[in-house]
Amino acid sequence: FYILKRAKFDRLRCRCPACFADFIHVRSRRGLLAIYRVQTPDEIFVPGELELAAGLDQAAGRYTHGYVTWVRPGESWQAPPVVIACGVPLAKACRRYVRENGLVRRPEDKISREKLAAFKRSVLLRLHGPTARAYVDNLSSFRAPAIIHMTEHLHIGFDRAYPDYLPPPPQFGSMDDLRRLYALAHGHGFLMMPYVNPTWWCDESPSLKRYGHVALARDADGKLYREVYGHAPHQHFGYSICPFHPLIRKLDDRCLDQFVRDLRCDILFQDQIGARSWRYDFNPASPTPYAYTHGIIGIARHDCQYVPLSTEGG
């Protein structure tokens, strides 16, 4: 949420996503006002853009709620409904928003009660270790329940190997070493939460040479979306994926096989899934150029059926 302070002129702009929800509630001396979309989860999610600003004469505020779409010549398009509710208190308007948009699942619906109880009582331990053996030797230094989060298992290093995550680098250990680490941690009562990032591919990865560019997102000119993370001299470059391409689903299923069925992780951390903003994607596998966000949501919606997810940005 944002706290707005009185000022002569200011402007708040955000995109939905990464803004969590396009819901706004205003309380003023003249009354209450709520504005929000209504869209069911099975519809292609339509990105939005929101702006709250002072009026040009500074005598009043202005709120803009917009949608992003792509309509080809001769076609029509229907925007999701926008609700304008007057005189509705904040808590009641919030309840309406989540109910009308089908956002009604509770934590107990997403994770077993036993694991949820441990999750609530756990601290998050971001551990670093050069080898699987170093992790094993230090587990007894910590007390359960706790969530162990790690990245050292990544195939050729952080932000360098996607979409391949395993086997771990030789200096860290073998897959058997990693399995022993997970088994010992579970024996101590820890929850294991490994790192993955299903949203982009690294151009340093041998995987990109193997898979090619067919499953990557493309702009209106057919060009790939270039991305860079980190700071020089430790920058890593890559490309955004097209979440609808069947190769993306195949590789994501392999990720689930490795971390959920083999290592039996308790929670899977998917970086950037909840933090990515929308973009147009003209890859032929996308059902419409504005469906990128819907595809990202679809990755999480599919994977959470097999393991509880933790994501950047929720």
C-alpha positions in Angstrom: 0.0 0.0 0.0 1.0 3.6 -0.4 0.6 6.5 2.1 -0.2 9.7 0.4 0.8 12.9 2.1 -0.5 16.4 1.3 1.6 18.2 -1.2 1.1 21.0 -3.7 1.5 18.7 -6.7 2.5 15.1 -6.9 1.9 12.1 -9.1 1.8 8.4 -8.4 2.0 6.0 -11.3 2.1 2.2 -11.3 1.5 -0.7 -13.6 -0.6 -3.7 -12.8 1.4 -5.8 -12.6 3.9 -5.4 -10.9 1.4 -3.4 -8.8 -0.3 -6.1 -6.8 -3.9 -5.1 -7.6 -5.7 -2.3 -9.4 -7.9 -1.4 -6.4 -8.1 2.1 -5.0 -10.2 3.4 -2.1 -10.6 7.1 -1.3 -11.9 8.5 2.0 -12.6 12.2 2.0 -14.8 14.8 3.7 -17.3 14.3 0.8 -17.6 10.5 1.2 -16.0 7.2 0.2 -15.1 5.8 -3.2 -13.8 2.5 -4.4 -12.6 1.7 -8.0 -11.5 -1.7 -9.1 -11.7 -4.3 -12.0 -13.7 -7.5 -12.1 -12.0 -10.3 -14.0 -12.3 -14.0 -13.4 -9.1 -16.1 -13.3 -10.0 -18.1 -16.4 -10.0 -14.9 -18.5 -6.8 -13.7 -20.1 -5.5 -11.2 -17.6 -5.5 -7.6 -19.0 -2.7 -5.4 -17.8 -3.5 -2.1 -16.3 -2.0 1.3 -15.7 -3.0 3.5 -12.7 -2.3 7.1 -12.0 -3.2 9.3 -9.0 -2.3 13.0 -9.4 -3.3 16.6 -8.6 -5.6 18.3 -11.1 -4.2 20.8 -13.5 -5.6 23.6 -11.4 -4.6 21.8 -8.2 -8.1 22.3 -6.9 -8.9 18.5 -7.1 -7.3 15.2 -7.5 -7.4 13.0 -10.5 -7.4 9.2 -10.7 -6.9 7.3 -14.0 -7.6 3.6 -14.4 -6.5 2.3 -17.8 -6.2 -1.1 -19.6 -3.6 -2.2 -22.0 -4.7 -4.2 -25.1 -3.9 -5.0 -28.7 -6.8 -4.9 -31.2 -6.1 -5.7 -34.8 -7.8 -3.8 -37.6 -11.4 -5.0 -38.1 -11.5 -6.8 -34.7 -13.3 -5.7 -31.5 -12.3 -6.0 -27.9 -14.2 -5.9 -24.6 -12.5 -4.5 -21.6 -13.1 -6.1 -18.2 -15.7 -4.3 -16.1 -14.7 -1.5 -13.8 -16.6 -1.1 -10.6 -17.2 2.3 -9.1 -18.6 1.9 -5.6 -19.7 5.0 -3.7 -20.1 5.1 0.1 -18.6 1.6 0.7 -16.1 1.4 3.7 -12.6 0.2 2.9 -12.8 -3.3 4.5 -16.2 -4.0 2.8 -14.9 -2.8 -0.5 -11.8 -5.1 -0.2 -14.0 -8.1 0.6 -16.1 -7.3 -2.5 -13.0 -7.0 -4.7 -11.5 -10.4 -3.7 -14.8 -12.2 -3.9 -15.8 -10.8 -7.3 -12.4 -11.6 -8.7 -12.3 -15.1 -7.3 -9.4 -14.5 -4.9 -10.9 -16.5 -2.1 -8.4 -19.3 -1.3 -6.9 -19.3 2.2 -3.4 -20.4 3.2 -5.0 -23.6 4.5 -6.2 -24.3 0.9 -2.7 -24.0 -0.5 -0.5 -25.8 1.9 -0.9 -28.7 4.4 -1.8 -27.6 8.0 1.4 -29.3 9.3 3.6 -27.5 6.9 1.8 -24.2 7.3 2.2 -24.4 11.1 6.0 -24.9 10.6 6.1 -22.2 8.0 4.5 -19.6 10.3 7.0 -20.5 13.1 10.1 -20.5 10.9 12.8 -17.9 10.4 14.2 -17.7 6.9 17.9 -18.7 6.8 19.7 -17.6 3.6 22.7 -19.9 3.8 25.9 -19.7 1.8 28.3 -22.6 1.5 31.0 -23.6 -1.0 30.1 -27.3 -0.9 27.2 -29.6 0.0 29.5 -30.9 2.8 29.8 -27.5 4.3 26.0 -27.2 4.5 25.8 -30.6 6.2 28.5 -29.8 8.7 26.7 -26.6 9.7 23.1 -27.8 9.9 23.5 -28.6 13.6 24.3 -25.0 14.3 20.7 -24.0 13.7 17.4 -24.9 15.3 14.2 -26.0 13.6 11.7 -24.9 12.5 13.5 -22.8 9.9 13.4 -22.4 6.1 16.7 -23.0 4.4 17.1 -20.9 1.2 20.1 -21.5 -1.1 21.4 -20.8 -4.6 24.7 -22.7 -4.6 23.1 -25.7 -6.2 22.6 -23.8 -9.5 24.2 -25.5 -12.4 26.9 -23.0 -13.4 26.2 -20.3 -11.0 23.6 -17.7 -10.1 21.9 -15.9 -13.1 24.1 -17.9 -15.4 22.4 -21.3 -16.1 18.6 -20.8 -16.6 16.6 -22.7 -17.7 18.9 -25.5 -16.4 19.3 -25.6 -12.6 20.8 -29.1 -12.0 23.1 -31.0 -11.6 25.0 -28.7 -9.2 28.5 -27.4 -10.1 31.2 -30.1 -9.6 32.9 -28.0 -6.9 29.7 -28.0 -4.9 29.0 -31.7 -5.1 27.1 -34.4 -6.9 23.3 -34.9 -7.1 23.8 -37.6 -4.4 25.5 -35.1 -2.2 22.5 -32.7 -2.7 20.1 -35.5 -1.9 21.9 -36.3 1.3 21.8 -32.7 2.3 18.0 -32.5 1.8 17.5 -35.8 3.7 19.5 -34.6 6.6 17.8 -31.2 6.7 14.4 -32.9 6.7 15.6 -35.1 9.5 16.4 -32.0 11.6 12.9 -30.6 10.9 14.0 -27.9 8.4 11.9 -26.7 5.4 14.0 -26.6 2.2 13.3 -23.8 -0.2 15.7 -23.9 -3.3 16.0 -21.0 -5.8 14.8 -21.1 -9.4 13.9 -18.5 -11.9 11.5 -19.6 -14.7 11.1 -16.2 -16.3 14.3 -15.6 -18.4 17.1 -17.5 -20.0 20.8 -16.6 -19.6 22.8 -16.1 -22.7 25.9 -17.5 -20.8 24.1 -20.8 -20.4 24.9 -23.7 -22.7 21.2 -24.3 -22.6 20.5 -21.4 -24.9 22.8 -22.9 -27.6 20.8 -26.2 -27.2 17.3 -24.8 -27.2 17.7 -21.8 -29.4 15.4 -18.7 -29.4 12.1 -20.3 -30.3 10.6 -20.1 -26.8 11.6 -16.4 -26.1 9.3 -13.4 -26.0 9.4 -11.0 -28.9 8.4 -7.3 -29.4 6.3 -5.9 -32.2 9.4 -5.8 -34.5 10.2 -9.5 -33.8 13.2 -8.7 -31.6 14.0 -10.4 -28.3 13.7 -8.7 -25.0 17.3 -8.2 -23.7 17.7 -8.2 -19.9 20.6 -7.6 -17.6 21.0 -8.2 -13.9 23.8 -7.5 -11.4 26.4 -4.8 -11.4 29.6 -4.6 -13.5 31.8 -6.5 -13.6 29.3 -9.2 -12.4 26.5 -8.5 -14.8 24.6 -11.3 -16.4 22.6 -11.0 -19.6 19.7 -12.9 -21.1 16.2 -12.9 -22.6 12.6 -12.9 -21.4 10.7 -16.1 -22.1 7.3 -16.6 -23.8 5.4 -18.4 -21.0 3.0 -20.0 -23.4 5.6 -21.9 -25.5 5.4 -25.7 -25.0 9.1 -25.9 -24.5 8.8 -23.6 -21.4 6.2 -26.0 -20.0 8.4 -29.0 -20.7 11.4 -27.4 -19.0 9.3 -26.2 -16.0 8.0 -29.8 -15.6 11.6 -31.0 -15.5 12.3 -28.5 -12.8 9.4 -29.9 -10.8 10.7 -33.4 -11.3 14.1 -32.4 -10.0 13.2 -30.3 -7.0 9.8 -31.7 -5.9 9.8 -35.4 -6.9 13.6 -36.1 -6.5 14.9 -33.7 -3.8 11.5 -33.4 -2.1 11.7 -29.7 -1.5 9.1 -28.2 0.8 8.7 -24.8 -0.9 9.9 -23.7 -4.3 11.1 -20.1 -4.6 10.4 -18.7 -8.0 12.2 -15.5 -8.6 10.5 -12.6 -10.5 7.2 -14.5 -11.0 5.3 -12.0 -8.9 7.5 -8.9 -9.6 7.5 -8.8 -13.4 5.6 -6.0 -15.2 3.7 -6.7 -18.4 5.1 -6.5 -21.8 3.8 -7.2 -25.3 4.8 -10.7 -26.6 4.5 -11.4 -30.3 5.8 -15.0 -30.1 3.3 -17.1 -32.2 2.7 -19.3 -29.1 1.1 -16.4 -27.3 -2.7 -16.3 -27.7 -2.7 -12.5 -27.9 0.2 -9.9 -27.7 -1.0 -8.7 -24.2 -1.3 -12.1 -22.7 2.3 -12.2 -21.2 1.1 -11.6 -17.7 -1.5 -14.3 -18.0 1.2 -16.7 -19.0 3.4 -15.8 -16.1 0.4 -16.4 -13.7 -0.2 -19.7 -15.5 3.3 -20.9 -14.5 2.6 -20.3 -10.9 -1.0 -21.6 -11.1 0.3 -24.9 -12.6 3.3 -25.4 -10.3 1.5 -24.6 -7.0 -0.5 -27.8 -7.6 2.7 -29.7 -6.9 4.5 -27.7 -4.2 3.8 -24.5 -2.3 5.4 -21.5 -4.0 7.2 -18.5 -2.6 7.7 -15.8 -5.2 9.3 -12.4 -5.5 6.6 -9.8 -5.2 4.1 -12.4 -4.0 
